[in-house]
Amino acid sequence: QQPQPERTGLVGRLFGRDNAPAEPRRELDDAMLEELEDMLIAADLGVDTALRVVSNIAEGRLGRKVSSSELKGWLAAEIERIMAPVARPLPLYPKKPQVVLVVGVNGSGKTTTIGKLASQFRAAGKSVVIAAGDTFRAAAVEQLQVWGDRAGVPVMKAAEGSDPASLAYDAMTRAEAESADLLMIDTAGRLQNRADLMEELAKIVRVIRKKDPSAPHNTLLVLDATTGQNALSQVETFRKLADVSGLVMTKLDGTARGGVLVALADKFGLPIHAIGVGEQIDDLDAFEPGDFARALVG
Ligand code: GDP
């Protein structure tokens, strides 16, 4: 276990820590609400979400003397209420193979997440095939092979620079022939040329639909928690490029507390299927809204 970075809570700072009585109380007035709002914005919740959370907390409580633990409880409850509807594991369909297209910018953790998911599905008795669809990045293909080996899952590859759609089609053929339960397709994350990437993703979808008109069954967008508010614009961008059906947020083990997840849930309502909490194969957890809210509030 890596030592965890120190996590000072959001709310604690509103009360001051040293030499304070065991349970200091402070009047819940406009000044305090404004400080709270600033803190929520600084924690990446975004202005709209922060405003709404604060106004919900203030409702019926203005002028009351409140303790830090009361405020923490209310804040955690508000955040949990926003997050609860989006906490959903990746749905499993009886359809074989279930096709999971994985999208996201380079470095967000796509390869790692595919490896972790493959390992979890294998542990659950499912057979999995992975397609290394980022054919232009040799390093990405190699890295995916490493993860495939770790998870004990075959990785379909193609010559460097070859057509990802044709690889996806071949992978579909293999997954069908082997009656694999799942086919996970990695994709390129070059946002420098969006038109190209959009066409590439659309073509992958077109060819796999020749095999199965209901595919892909999931389009998973992988986001890096350490990019903060950037995650919002990545969701906006990728929703234009592909039919994103759910999210995985990686790197929630670092100093990033993932406040942007609250903004994402509030704004887009996309399911959060899992969270990445480290670089090892088992470091992928189900998203637990209560735990998340309490950790965020501190
Ligand atoms: P890709 O370019 O999107 O395929 O990203 P990779 O899967 O190669 O990941 C990029 C880097 O992030 C690698 O160094 C990974 O080890 C690291 N990484 C991925 N997920 C996590 C996570 O949940 N926590 C931490 N700490 N690192 C992660």
Boltz pocket constraint, residues with backbone or C-beta under 6 A from the ligand:
constraints:
  - pocket:
      binder: B
      contacts: [[A, 104], [A, 105], [A, 106], [A, 107], [A, 108], [A, 109], [A, 110], [A, 111], [A, 112], [A, 113], [A, 140], [A, 143], [A, 189], [A, 249], [A, 250], [A, 251], [A, 252], [A, 253], [A, 254], [A, 275], [A, 276], [A, 277], [A, 278], [A, 279], [A, 283]]
      max_distance: 6.0
